[in-house]
Amino acid sequence: MVKAFVLVVTNPPAQRIVSTQLKDLPYVVGVHEVMGPYDIVVELEAEQLSQISTVLSDSIRVIEGIKSTTSLVAFPE
């Protein structure tokens, strides 16, 4: 199992809408709105890293209102 976290910066008025859209994506197991330099932290789990890469490029980064993303892949437990 591969676990990753995506740190998302949004346009301020779009934060809630983006959060709602992220919750419906495959491999997303958690969406948290946060304070600080990032607006949303997305937690993903998949069997293979390639699945996370695909959802990141094809589904997350294309959401209107997202300005930037930073991805963190966790070490296996």
N, C-alpha and C positions, 0 to 999 in steps of 0.2 A: 504494500500500500504506500502510495506517495502522497504526502501532505504538503500543501503550499499555501502561502498567504499572499494576497494581492493588496497593496496599499494604493488607494484610489484618491485622486484629487479631482473634484468636480467643480463646475460652475455653481456658485452658491444656490441659486434658485432651483437647480436641478437635483440637489442631493437626495431628497425623498423619493423622487421618481426613479432615479438611478438605483437606489437601494431596493426598491420594489422589483425592478427588472432583474437585478442580479440574483434575487432569491429564487427565481424561476429557472435558472440556468442549470444544465447538467453538471454534476460533480461539486456544486456549491453546497456546503454543509453549514455555513454560517455567514451572516452579513451583519456587521456592526458599524453604526455611525459613531465616530469618535471626534474628539477635539485635538487640535494640534496641526502639524503641517499636512496631515492627510485627513480626508473627510470620511472615508469608509475603509474598513478592513474586511476583506472577503477571505473566507477559509474554504479551501478546496481539498477534496480527497479523490484519488483515482488509482486504478491498478498500475498505470504506466505514466511516466512523465510526459510522453507524447500526447496523452489525452488532455492533460492540463495545458500544455502548449497550444493545442488546437482550440480549446474553449477560450483561452486567453486571446488568441489572435482573431478567431472567427466570431466570438460572441461578446466578450467583455470590452475589448478596445474599440469596438464599433458602436457602442451605446452612445447616443447623443447626450451631451452634457458632461462626459468624462474628458478632462483636460490631460491627465497623465496617469500612468500606472507604474508601480515598482513591484516586482515579483520576488518573493522569498521562498525557496524550497527548503523544507525542514529535513534534517538528517533523520535516517530511519531510527526508530526506537529500539 
